[in-house]
Amino acid sequence: MKNYILSLYRKLPIDFRKKVKNIFIKEPETKEILNQKEFLCALKNYDVISFDIFDTLVTRCVYNPDDVFNILSEYLKDPNFLLKRKKAEQNARNRYNYDVNLSEIYSQYKLDNNLSSSEAKKIEKLEIDLEKELIVARRDMIDILKELKKAKKTVILTSDMYLPKTAIIEILDKCGYNKAYDEIYVSNDIKKRKDTKEIWPFIKNIYDGKKIIHVGDNNLSDVEYPKEFNISTIKVNSSKELLQKSLLFPSLEECINNRTTSDSIYLGLVFNKKIYNSPFSSLKIDNFENFVYMFHAPIITEFLKFVIDSQAENLLFLAREGYYFTKLYKKYCSLNKINLQNNYYFLASRKATNTASINNEDDILAILKNEYEGNLSKFLFKNFNLKYKGQDFKIKLPSDYEKVLKVINQNKKEINANIKEEKKCYKKYIKELIPSYKKQDLNLIDLGYSGSIQYNLSKLLEKDLNGYYLTNSNSVKKYTNGNNLYFYFDINEDKEYQKIYHYSLILEYFLTAPYGQLQYFKESNNKIMPVYNEEKLDSKKQYNLNEIYAIIVDYFNDIKSFTKYIKYYPSKKLLCRNYTATVESNIIDKCVKDEFSFIDAYSGEEEKNVFKIISRY
């Protein structure tokens, strides 16, 4: 009678079983993990600690495991591969009547699809190779297993999996689990599975009399079923589950449900490999490296690819963002064996081009319409290289337009002389850098947004220019209709892309040169020399600049692993949604935000924080 009641009980919904379980049977405890230290302490109370492997110790750099088959589908140019592969697995299980391995699945795949043995073996090897490329360790779990081994505990691994045991061991070794466990039990090897409950009496028999606990992510096979055999359990969340619990998920859910294979890899890299790699994640971004990898690396990479794919020649990476853009462009091309176009780190600034491109009084008046708050003397020096000797006072433009205009008229002769000299020197700089610039198409590369520098340079050089920008704003300047502007995130395509511009200061903070903003060019001993403002980087910011470069290069290397299988182009909407939600969902820890302080050399001298400016501190 008791066994009959228990059999009925096990068929009831889990939630209901939890409420009434003590009526029929007292089950072992399912522990709630709070942090890494408490997790380890809890495990040390047991003789044998069993771990699930996939999504517990290791994770794939894709959103969903089946997306592995979608990548293969794209690589094989077979849109039906996923269905055929799943069907072959099911047919093989029916044929052999036990848990099958990958070789048996592909033997069936060969029969189902009328392939030769060599053709089937080739796809089988491709699947194993791809799995090895995609899988990374959940790094905190390596430390857990090593600590358990130090404590002389028996550590075993259990997995319901079709990959051969040898391949799984190779994956574990690659991920850092070598010598971190005592035994591994793979369902297709021992012909017993967790989800059918067959493995648990098998484990109990091997470790008879030992106190056992199992750790895994699956609510049934890892958490509920072992308890039926007096094995305690601890649930750990997979990276995917952590993402779904996060404040980001509501913003991303639509894009995730409509994801491409590239989107899946993007999500896997950002969340499984980085942000939610640890099962102990607080769901906040409290790590500088993770933030840069998630926020900066994907968007900067896709923008560089946008420029490269244009096949434009004579690339002028505008200072100061261009300092690291140039380095990243060269590095990306080198890693991916792409021929470099003629490229230049081109010294430019709104201030320097504003002055050098002044042709008449109307151009001077236009400068007074730009926003500025600070001392009059500094404004006159920055814009016209005028060392003002009159009474200094605070100004706010464009409100104080008439006051400033009066001073300019009083110093017009010296201002005009300075403009003439700056124009001459700037043209000489360009001539030295690109001797045949008049005959060549020049392509400016910058974050954006209004095209001011391109507008000024077009006036200065009296020729049409092309501009490639990350995004645009509602007010775009074009000197002539022949000036072409290309935007990766074009707000005319999707108004949602305006968010890229709104939070672009976070990108700008790091995309800068290790010296001040260009003020003007001067000639000294027949040499053209740039003059910068006195802004200097402190050692902390210089360190951060080098770090962001290295982190983006890490991302380059990560995506390179998959470009042999697919053309990697994550969707713009997903990139934009994640970029926006990262800022707006309040998941960035204050310790990361505090890294974003700077001095705005053009608009004033005040130290500012990017997140405070965008009201997201």
SETI-886707 format. One record per residue (C-alpha): residue number from 1; residue in one letter; x, y, z. Coordinates in steps of 0.02 Angstrom, whole numbers, plus 50000, padded with zeros to 5 digits. Layout:
! residues N
ATOM resi resn    xx    yy    zz
ATOM  NUM    a     X     Y     Z
...
This chain:
! residues 617
ATOM resi resn    xx    yy    zz
ATOM    1    m 50000 50000 50000
ATOM    2    k 50140 50119 50046
ATOM    3    n 50228 50090 49880
ATOM    4    y 50066 50120 49786
ATOM    5    i 50038 50286 49876
ATOM    6    l 50218 50337 49840
ATOM    7    s 50198 50296 49655
ATOM    8    l 50043 50406 49647
ATOM    9    y 50131 50542 49744
ATOM   10    r 50277 50546 49621
ATOM   11    k 50157 50580 49478
ATOM   12    l 50089 50737 49561
ATOM   13    p 50150 50912 49509
ATOM   14    i 50310 50963 49596
ATOM   15    d 50236 51118 49678
ATOM   16    f 50097 51015 49754
ATOM   17    r 50219 50880 49809
ATOM   18    k 50322 51010 49901
ATOM   19    k 50169 51065 50000
ATOM   20    v 50115 50891 50054
ATOM   21    k 50278 50794 50052
ATOM   22    n 50289 50776 50240
ATOM   23    i 50119 50689 50242
ATOM   24    f 50189 50539 50148
ATOM   25    i 50378 50542 50162
ATOM   26    k 50515 50647 50236
ATOM   27    e 50633 50687 50091
ATOM   28    p 50813 50746 50105
ATOM   29    e 50838 50933 50106
ATOM   30    t 50861 51040 49951
ATOM   31    k 50982 51174 50004
ATOM   32    e 50974 51354 49946
ATOM   33    i 51145 51422 49897
ATOM   34    l 51182 51598 49955
ATOM   35    n 51365 51625 49913
ATOM   36    q 51519 51530 49865
ATOM   37    k 51584 51511 50043
ATOM   38    e 51420 51444 50114
ATOM   39    f 51402 51330 49963
ATOM   40    l 51572 51252 49994
ATOM   41    c 51539 51234 50181
ATOM   42    a 51375 51144 50145
ATOM   43    l 51459 51021 50026
ATOM   44    k 51597 50980 50151
ATOM   45    n 51466 50898 50263
ATOM   46    y 51454 50753 50140
ATOM   47    d 51568 50608 50095
ATOM   48    v 51525 50603 49910
ATOM   49    i 51483 50757 49809
ATOM   50    s 51406 50728 49638
ATOM   51    f 51401 50865 49507
ATOM   52    d 51302 50881 49348
ATOM   53    i 51418 50937 49207
ATOM   54    f 51331 51039 49072
ATOM   55    d 51264 51208 49132
ATOM   56    t 51332 51170 49306
ATOM   57    l 51521 51149 49287
ATOM   58    v 51532 51207 49107
ATOM   59    t 51423 51310 48993
ATOM   60    r 51407 51335 48807
ATOM   61    c 51431 51506 48727
ATOM   62    v 51257 51498 48651
ATOM   63    y 51090 51546 48725
ATOM   64    n 51009 51375 48707
ATOM   65    p 51092 51203 48682
ATOM   66    d 50993 51170 48523
ATOM   67    d 51073 51325 48448
ATOM   68    v 51228 51217 48423
ATOM   69    f 51128 51126 48289
ATOM   70    n 51074 51292 48214
ATOM   71    i 51256 51342 48195
ATOM   72    l 51291 51176 48108
ATOM   73    s 51137 51203 48001
ATOM   74    e 51206 51369 47942
ATOM   75    y 51380 51298 47914
ATOM   76    l 51314 51148 47817
ATOM   77    k 51191 51259 47721
ATOM   78    d 51054 51137 47771
ATOM   79    p 50903 51229 47847
ATOM   80    n 50829 51062 47902
ATOM   81    f 50982 50999 47996
ATOM   82    l 50910 51033 48170
ATOM   83    l 50754 50929 48135
ATOM   84    k 50854 50791 48050
ATOM   85    r 50981 50783 48191
ATOM   86    k 50845 50775 48326
ATOM   87    k 50748 50645 48228
ATOM   88    a 50904 50537 48209
ATOM   89    e 50934 50543 48397
ATOM   90    q 50756 50489 48434
ATOM   91    n 50759 50352 48301
ATOM   92    a 50924 50288 48371
ATOM   93    r 50850 50279 48547
ATOM   94    n 50701 50182 48480
ATOM   95    r 50814 50069 48379
ATOM   96    y 50938 50025 48517
ATOM   97    n 50819 50044 48664
ATOM   98    y 50953 50122 48774
ATOM   99    d 51040 50289 48797
ATOM  100    v 51139 50312 48637
ATOM  101    n 51305 50397 48603
ATOM  102    l 51349 50516 48463
ATOM  103    s 51419 50381 48350
ATOM  104    e 51257 50284 48361
ATOM  105    i 51158 50443 48326
ATOM  106    y 51258 50476 48169
ATOM  107    s 51245 50295 48113
ATOM  108    q 51058 50325 48117
ATOM  109    y 51079 50496 48035
ATOM  110    k 51171 50409 47893
ATOM  111    l 51027 50288 47867
ATOM  112    d 50892 50421 47882
ATOM  113    n 50974 50536 47754
ATOM  114    n 51056 50410 47636
ATOM  115    l 51234 50469 47671
ATOM  116    s 51398 50377 47657
ATOM  117    s 51491 50329 47816
ATOM  118    s 51625 50459 47782
ATOM  119    e 51495 50597 47758
ATOM  120    a 51410 50553 47922
ATOM  121    k 51576 50541 48014
ATOM  122    k 51627 50711 47949
ATOM  123    i 51470 50793 48022
ATOM  124    e 51492 50696 48185
ATOM  125    k 51670 50762 48203
ATOM  126    l 51609 50936 48160
ATOM  127    e 51482 50929 48302
ATOM  128    i 51614 50873 48428
ATOM  129    d 51736 51007 48370
ATOM  130    l 51602 51141 48383
ATOM  131    e 51553 51085 48558
ATOM  132    k 51735 51098 48610
ATOM  133    e 51745 51274 48538
ATOM  134    l 51585 51330 48622
ATOM  135    i 51607 51260 48797
ATOM  136    v 51689 51362 48935
ATOM  137    a 51707 51331 49121
ATOM  138    r 51598 51409 49252
ATOM  139    r 51755 51471 49335
ATOM  140    d 51700 51480 49517
ATOM  141    m 51651 51297 49508
ATOM  142    i 51831 51247 49470
ATOM  143    d 51883 51322 49636
ATOM  144    i 51742 51230 49724
ATOM  145    l 51796 51060 49658
ATOM  146    k 51979 51091 49696
ATOM  147    e 51936 51141 49875
ATOM  148    l 51834 50982 49896
ATOM  149    k 51979 50877 49835
ATOM  150    k 52093 50966 49959
ATOM  151    a 51968 50918 50094
ATOM  152    k 51987 50734 50041
ATOM  153    k 51808 50723 49980
ATOM  154    t 51753 50604 49842
ATOM  155    v 51699 50707 49692
ATOM  156    i 51601 50623 49552
ATOM  157    l 51524 50693 49393
ATOM  158    t 51360 50631 49320
ATOM  159    s 51287 50679 49152
ATOM  160    d 51144 50633 49038
ATOM  161    m 51237 50659 48875
ATOM  162    y 51264 50586 48702
ATOM  163    l 51442 50652 48682
ATOM  164    p 51569 50513 48708
ATOM  165    k 51649 50504 48879
ATOM  166    t 51821 50535 48803
ATOM  167    a 51761 50698 48724
ATOM  168    i 51683 50755 48887
ATOM  169    i 51845 50721 48981
ATOM  170    e 51940 50821 48850
ATOM  171    i 51816 50965 48872
ATOM  172    l 51835 50958 49061
ATOM  173    d 52025 50957 49047
ATOM  174    k 52021 51107 48930
ATOM  175    c 51909 51198 49053
ATOM  176    g 52026 51170 49201
ATOM  177    y 51944 51022 49289
ATOM  178    n 52091 50903 49265
ATOM  179    k 52120 50806 49427
ATOM  180    a 51973 50897 49509
ATOM  181    y 51861 50743 49517
ATOM  182    d 51874 50556 49553
ATOM  183    e 51752 50477 49432
ATOM  184    i 51637 50523 49290
ATOM  185    y 51474 50434 49246
ATOM  186    v 51404 50472 49074
ATOM  187    s 51232 50404 49030
ATOM  188    n 51278 50338 48858
ATOM  189    d 51426 50245 48935
ATOM  190    i 51339 50164 49085
ATOM  191    k 51167 50157 48999
ATOM  192    k 51082 50240 49146
ATOM  193    r 51010 50416 49150
ATOM  194    k 50971 50543 49285
ATOM  195    d 50804 50593 49208
ATOM  196    t 50742 50412 49210
ATOM  197    k 50803 50394 49391
ATOM  198    e 50905 50238 49345
ATOM  199    i 51071 50316 49390
ATOM  200    w 51032 50355 49572
ATOM  201    p 51019 50177 49641
ATOM  202    f 51174 50139 49536
ATOM  203    i 51269 50280 49624
ATOM  204    k 51200 50231 49795
ATOM  205    n 51260 50053 49769
ATOM  206    i 51437 50107 49720
ATOM  207    y 51452 50225 49869
ATOM  208    d 51355 50118 49991
ATOM  209    g 51350 50189 50167
ATOM  210    k 51418 50358 50111
ATOM  211    k 51329 50523 50138
ATOM  212    i 51294 50589 49962
ATOM  213    i 51239 50757 49892
ATOM  214    h 51208 50803 49711
ATOM  215    v 51228 50976 49632
ATOM  216    g 51147 51027 49468
ATOM  217    d 51036 51148 49374
ATOM  218    n 50889 51040 49318
ATOM  219    n 50740 51052 49436
ATOM  220    l 50690 50871 49407
ATOM  221    s 50839 50763 49363
ATOM  222    d 50963 50857 49473
ATOM  223    v 50853 50918 49616
ATOM  224    e 50693 50816 49642
ATOM  225    y 50735 50641 49579
ATOM  226    p 50894 50610 49683
ATOM  227    k 50798 50648 49843
ATOM  228    e 50686 50499 49809
ATOM  229    f 50841 50393 49841
ATOM  230    n 50894 50483 50000
ATOM  231    i 51022 50592 49909
ATOM  232    s 51024 50773 49962
ATOM  233    t 51030 50905 49826
ATOM  234    i 51081 51084 49794
ATOM  235    k 51009 51181 49649
ATOM  236    v 51127 51296 49553
ATOM  237    n 51060 51414 49423
ATOM  238    s 51125 51401 49247
ATOM  239    s 51189 51558 49162
ATOM  240    k 51030 51561 49059
ATOM  241    e 50921 51553 49216
ATOM  242    l 51019 51696 49294
ATOM  243    l 50991 51801 49139
ATOM  244    q 50805 51761 49146
ATOM  245    k 50800 51816 49329
ATOM  246    s 50894 51978 49293
ATOM  247    l 50821 52151 49265
ATOM  248    l 50890 52145 49088
ATOM  249    f 50780 52003 49029
ATOM  250    p 50614 52095 49000
ATOM  251    s 50702 52213 48879
ATOM  252    l 50791 52071 48789
ATOM  253    e 50656 51939 48785
ATOM  254    e 50580 51987 48617
ATOM  255    c 50751 51987 48533
ATOM  256    i 50799 51824 48617
ATOM  257    n 50641 51739 48555
ATOM  258    n 50681 51797 48378
ATOM  259    r 50868 51767 48390
ATOM  260    t 50983 51721 48247
ATOM  261    t 51130 51603 48266
ATOM  262    s 51243 51755 48283
ATOM  263    d 51128 51824 48418
ATOM  264    s 51139 51661 48512
ATOM  265    i 51329 51665 48511
ATOM  266    y 51327 51848 48564
ATOM  267    l 51212 51806 48711
ATOM  268    g 51319 51656 48755
ATOM  269    l 51481 51755 48756
ATOM  270    v 51412 51903 48852
ATOM  271    f 51308 51812 48982
ATOM  272    n 51369 51631 48993
ATOM  273    k 51553 51668 48977
ATOM  274    k 51555 51834 49070
ATOM  275    i 51412 51919 49162
ATOM  276    y 51321 51767 49232
ATOM  277    n 51459 51638 49220
ATOM  278    s 51461 51616 49408
ATOM  279    p 51313 51527 49489
ATOM  280    f 51343 51644 49637
ATOM  281    s 51312 51801 49534
ATOM  282    s 51224 51944 49622
ATOM  283    l 51143 51988 49454
ATOM  284    k 51235 52155 49460
ATOM  285    i 51382 52205 49350
ATOM  286    d 51515 52238 49481
ATOM  287    n 51666 52198 49376
ATOM  288    f 51752 52322 49260
ATOM  289    e 51808 52188 49136
ATOM  290    n 51634 52114 49122
ATOM  291    f 51556 52284 49094
ATOM  292    v 51677 52329 48954
ATOM  293    y 51657 52158 48873
ATOM  294    m 51468 52177 48874
ATOM  295    f 51446 52362 48838
ATOM  296    h 51595 52419 48734
ATOM  297    a 51666 52267 48646
ATOM  298    p 51517 52207 48541
ATOM  299    i 51463 52378 48478
ATOM  300    i 51639 52438 48439
ATOM  301    t 51675 52273 48350
ATOM  302    e 51519 52283 48242
ATOM  303    f 51556 52464 48198
ATOM  304    l 51733 52418 48143
ATOM  305    k 51661 52276 48038
ATOM  306    f 51538 52400 47962
ATOM  307    v 51686 52508 47908
ATOM  308    i 51786 52359 47845
ATOM  309    d 51638 52288 47747
ATOM  310    s 51617 52456 47658
ATOM  311    q 51785 52423 47574
ATOM  312    a 51818 52610 47587
ATOM  313    e 51999 52663 47561
ATOM  314    n 52097 52804 47644
ATOM  315    l 52022 52786 47816
ATOM  316    l 52045 52937 47928
ATOM  317    f 52014 52886 48109
ATOM  318    l 51975 53052 48192
ATOM  319    a 52060 53100 48354
ATOM  320    r 52038 53068 48494
ATOM  321    e 51919 52919 48479
ATOM  322    g 52023 52865 48330
ATOM  323    y 52177 52833 48436
ATOM  324    y 52110 52666 48495
ATOM  325    f 51998 52640 48343
ATOM  326    t 52154 52638 48234
ATOM  327    k 52240 52511 48345
ATOM  328    l 52084 52403 48353
ATOM  329    y 52059 52412 48165
ATOM  330    k 52237 52351 48134
ATOM  331    k 52221 52215 48265
ATOM  332    y 52054 52151 48199
ATOM  333    c 52119 52145 48021
ATOM  334    s 52277 52056 48077
ATOM  335    l 52181 51924 48176
ATOM  336    n 52061 51891 48033
ATOM  337    k 52189 51904 47892
ATOM  338    i 52103 52054 47812
ATOM  339    n 52205 52169 47702
ATOM  340    l 52226 52340 47778
ATOM  341    q 52166 52492 47683
ATOM  342    n 52269 52651 47690
ATOM  343    n 52230 52714 47863
ATOM  344    y 52281 52864 47966
ATOM  345    y 52259 52925 48142
ATOM  346    f 52197 53097 48093
ATOM  347    l 52218 53240 48215
ATOM  348    a 52056 53337 48227
ATOM  349    s 51939 53415 48353
ATOM  350    r 51784 53519 48346
ATOM  351    k 51884 53666 48412
ATOM  352    a 52029 53651 48289
ATOM  353    t 51920 53623 48136
ATOM  354    n 51798 53759 48188
ATOM  355    t 51937 53888 48186
ATOM  356    a 52033 53826 48034
ATOM  357    s 51874 53816 47928
ATOM  358    i 51817 53995 47963
ATOM  359    n 51800 54085 47797
ATOM  360    n 51702 54240 47847
ATOM  361    e 51615 54331 47988
ATOM  362    d 51461 54218 47979
ATOM  363    d 51571 54071 48025
ATOM  364    i 51633 54163 48179
ATOM  365    l 51456 54201 48232
ATOM  366    a 51409 54018 48214
ATOM  367    i 51538 53971 48347
ATOM  368    l 51451 54087 48469
ATOM  369    k 51294 53982 48450
ATOM  370    n 51379 53827 48521
ATOM  371    e 51359 53786 48705
ATOM  372    y 51500 53846 48818
ATOM  373    e 51510 53892 49002
ATOM  374    g 51669 53962 49077
ATOM  375    n 51787 54110 49071
ATOM  376    l 51783 54226 48921
ATOM  377    s 51973 54224 48908
ATOM  378    k 51978 54034 48896
ATOM  379    f 51841 54035 48763
ATOM  380    l 51937 54161 48656
ATOM  381    f 52099 54066 48674
ATOM  382    k 52022 53898 48636
ATOM  383    n 51926 53955 48484
ATOM  384    f 52035 54091 48408
ATOM  385    n 52204 54069 48495
ATOM  386    l 52179 54245 48561
ATOM  387    k 52272 54292 48720
ATOM  388    y 52141 54412 48786
ATOM  389    k 52210 54554 48894
ATOM  390    g 52044 54637 48938
ATOM  391    q 51932 54613 49088
ATOM  392    d 51887 54431 49109
ATOM  393    f 51716 54369 49162
ATOM  394    k 51609 54213 49161
ATOM  395    i 51505 54182 49006
ATOM  396    k 51370 54060 48956
ATOM  397    l 51340 54033 48771
ATOM  398    p 51233 54053 48675
ATOM  399    s 51146 54162 48808
ATOM  400    d 51290 54289 48814
ATOM  401    y 51303 54300 48624
ATOM  402    e 51300 54492 48615
ATOM  403    k 51428 54516 48754
ATOM  404    v 51553 54399 48672
ATOM  405    l 51522 54470 48498
ATOM  406    k 51568 54642 48562
ATOM  407    v 51736 54579 48625
ATOM  408    i 51768 54487 48462
ATOM  409    n 51736 54644 48360
ATOM  410    q 51861 54737 48470
ATOM  411    n 51994 54605 48432
ATOM  412    k 51945 54564 48253
ATOM  413    k 52114 54600 48174
ATOM  414    e 52211 54482 48286
ATOM  415    i 52075 54349 48275
ATOM  416    n 52076 54353 48085
ATOM  417    a 52265 54339 48082
ATOM  418    n 52258 54187 48196
ATOM  419    i 52123 54106 48090
ATOM  420    k 52226 54130 47933
ATOM  421    e 52379 54052 48015
ATOM  422    e 52284 53904 48084
ATOM  423    k 52202 53871 47916
ATOM  424    k 52371 53873 47828
ATOM  425    c 52451 53755 47955
ATOM  426    y 52305 53633 47957
ATOM  427    k 52311 53618 47767
ATOM  428    k 52499 53588 47775
ATOM  429    y 52472 53449 47904
ATOM  430    i 52347 53363 47789
ATOM  431    k 52461 53383 47639
ATOM  432    e 52606 53304 47732
ATOM  433    l 52498 53161 47795
ATOM  434    i 52408 53125 47630
ATOM  435    p 52504 53210 47489
ATOM  436    s 52374 53169 47355
ATOM  437    y 52221 53206 47462
ATOM  438    k 52143 53318 47329
ATOM  439    k 52130 53173 47207
ATOM  440    q 52075 53039 47330
ATOM  441    d 51914 52994 47417
ATOM  442    l 51938 53025 47602
ATOM  443    n 51834 52926 47727
ATOM  444    l 51817 52993 47903
ATOM  445    i 51786 52870 48045
ATOM  446    d 51710 52929 48210
ATOM  447    l 51575 52890 48337
ATOM  448    g 51466 53027 48262
ATOM  449    y 51347 53110 48282
ATOM  450    s 51309 53275 48196
ATOM  451    g 51449 53277 48068
ATOM  452    s 51524 53441 48133
ATOM  453    i 51705 53393 48100
ATOM  454    q 51665 53324 47928
ATOM  455    y 51570 53484 47890
ATOM  456    n 51719 53590 47945
ATOM  457    l 51848 53486 47852
ATOM  458    s 51745 53492 47693
ATOM  459    k 51746 53681 47705
ATOM  460    l 51932 53685 47743
ATOM  461    l 51982 53566 47602
ATOM  462    e 51848 53625 47481
ATOM  463    k 51802 53447 47435
ATOM  464    d 51670 53317 47473
ATOM  465    l 51709 53188 47606
ATOM  466    n 51632 53024 47662
ATOM  467    g 51596 52991 47845
ATOM  468    y 51568 52825 47933
ATOM  469    y 51490 52847 48104
ATOM  470    l 51425 52735 48241
ATOM  471    t 51263 52833 48250
ATOM  472    n 51182 53000 48211
ATOM  473    s 51077 53132 48295
ATOM  474    n 50928 53232 48237
ATOM  475    s 51040 53375 48179
ATOM  476    v 51164 53318 48048
ATOM  477    k 51272 53445 47957
ATOM  478    k 51319 53421 47774
ATOM  479    y 51429 53546 47686
ATOM  480    t 51365 53492 47515
ATOM  481    n 51253 53352 47452
ATOM  482    g 51411 53266 47392
ATOM  483    n 51463 53235 47572
ATOM  484    n 51407 53058 47609
ATOM  485    l 51363 53004 47785
ATOM  486    y 51347 52821 47835
ATOM  487    f 51284 52765 48005
ATOM  488    y 51289 52592 48083
ATOM  489    f 51145 52636 48199
ATOM  490    d 51042 52753 48089
ATOM  491    i 50898 52831 48185
ATOM  492    n 50805 52848 48020
ATOM  493    e 50798 52658 48013
ATOM  494    d 50740 52637 48193
ATOM  495    k 50703 52775 48319
ATOM  496    e 50758 52655 48457
ATOM  497    y 50937 52684 48399
ATOM  498    q 50929 52859 48474
ATOM  499    k 50978 52773 48637
ATOM  500    i 51151 52739 48564
ATOM  501    y 51178 52926 48553
ATOM  502    h 51100 52959 48724
ATOM  503    y 51226 52849 48813
ATOM  504    s 51374 52874 48697
ATOM  505    l 51474 52966 48830
ATOM  506    i 51507 52797 48910
ATOM  507    l 51594 52744 48748
ATOM  508    e 51681 52911 48726
ATOM  509    y 51756 52906 48899
ATOM  510    f 51871 52762 48851
ATOM  511    l 51891 52799 48666
ATOM  512    t 52015 52938 48690
ATOM  513    a 52200 52972 48666
ATOM  514    p 52329 52976 48806
ATOM  515    y 52351 53164 48782
ATOM  516    g 52244 53320 48773
ATOM  517    q 52125 53382 48639
ATOM  518    l 52200 53460 48482
ATOM  519    q 52191 53650 48490
ATOM  520    y 52277 53701 48327
ATOM  521    f 52431 53673 48220
ATOM  522    k 52581 53788 48217
ATOM  523    e 52736 53797 48110
ATOM  524    s 52906 53790 48194
ATOM  525    n 53071 53774 48101
ATOM  526    n 52976 53728 47943
ATOM  527    k 52888 53586 48034
ATOM  528    i 52702 53575 48069
ATOM  529    m 52671 53538 48252
ATOM  530    p 52506 53499 48341
ATOM  531    v 52465 53597 48497
ATOM  532    y 52360 53508 48627
ATOM  533    n 52276 53570 48783
ATOM  534    e 52356 53528 48948
ATOM  535    e 52238 53387 48991
ATOM  536    k 52334 53239 49059
ATOM  537    l 52279 53064 49101
ATOM  538    d 52309 53003 49277
ATOM  539    s 52388 52832 49296
ATOM  540    k 52221 52751 49339
ATOM  541    k 52135 52811 49181
ATOM  542    q 52285 52765 49073
ATOM  543    y 52278 52591 49148
ATOM  544    n 52092 52582 49108
ATOM  545    l 52121 52636 48928
ATOM  546    n 52245 52495 48904
ATOM  547    e 52126 52375 48989
ATOM  548    i 51980 52415 48876
ATOM  549    y 52090 52387 48724
ATOM  550    a 52143 52217 48790
ATOM  551    i 51964 52168 48834
ATOM  552    i 51900 52212 48660
ATOM  553    v 52043 52110 48584
ATOM  554    d 51988 51965 48694
ATOM  555    y 51815 51983 48618
ATOM  556    f 51894 51985 48443
ATOM  557    n 51977 51819 48483
ATOM  558    d 51819 51745 48555
ATOM  559    i 51712 51781 48402
ATOM  560    k 51853 51726 48286
ATOM  561    s 51830 51549 48353
ATOM  562    f 51657 51544 48274
ATOM  563    t 51686 51634 48110
ATOM  564    k 51744 51470 48033
ATOM  565    y 51565 51408 48056
ATOM  566    i 51457 51561 48023
ATOM  567    k 51464 51742 47971
ATOM  568    y 51450 51827 48140
ATOM  569    y 51332 51976 48133
ATOM  570    p 51224 51996 48289
ATOM  571    s 51066 52095 48255
ATOM  572    k 51073 52283 48283
ATOM  573    k 50912 52282 48381
ATOM  574    l 50980 52156 48507
ATOM  575    l 51143 52255 48524
ATOM  576    c 51045 52415 48550
ATOM  577    r 50924 52336 48674
ATOM  578    n 51063 52263 48780
ATOM  579    y 51165 52424 48772
ATOM  580    t 51013 52524 48829
ATOM  581    a 50949 52401 48960
ATOM  582    t 51122 52388 49037
ATOM  583    v 51116 52573 49077
ATOM  584    e 50930 52591 49116
ATOM  585    s 50899 52435 49221
ATOM  586    n 51014 52492 49361
ATOM  587    i 51119 52334 49362
ATOM  588    i 51287 52424 49350
ATOM  589    d 51366 52432 49521
ATOM  590    k 51425 52600 49589
ATOM  591    c 51605 52537 49593
ATOM  592    v 51601 52522 49403
ATOM  593    k 51514 52689 49377
ATOM  594    d 51645 52777 49482
ATOM  595    e 51776 52736 49349
ATOM  596    f 51692 52857 49229
ATOM  597    s 51756 53029 49280
ATOM  598    f 51832 53153 49158
ATOM  599    i 51873 53336 49125
ATOM  600    d 51779 53414 48979
ATOM  601    a 51913 53519 48897
ATOM  602    y 51801 53601 48768
ATOM  603    s 51648 53649 48868
ATOM  604    g 51737 53693 49029
ATOM  605    e 51861 53634 49160
ATOM  606    e 51745 53545 49281
ATOM  607    e 51773 53363 49326
ATOM  608    k 51618 53263 49282
ATOM  609    n 51552 53086 49293
ATOM  610    v 51474 53010 49139
ATOM  611    f 51335 52921 49232
ATOM  612    k 51289 53080 49324
ATOM  613    i 51280 53176 49160
ATOM  614    i 51160 53049 49086
ATOM  615    s 51064 53041 49252
ATOM  616    r 51102 52857 49277
ATOM  617    y 51222 52863 49424
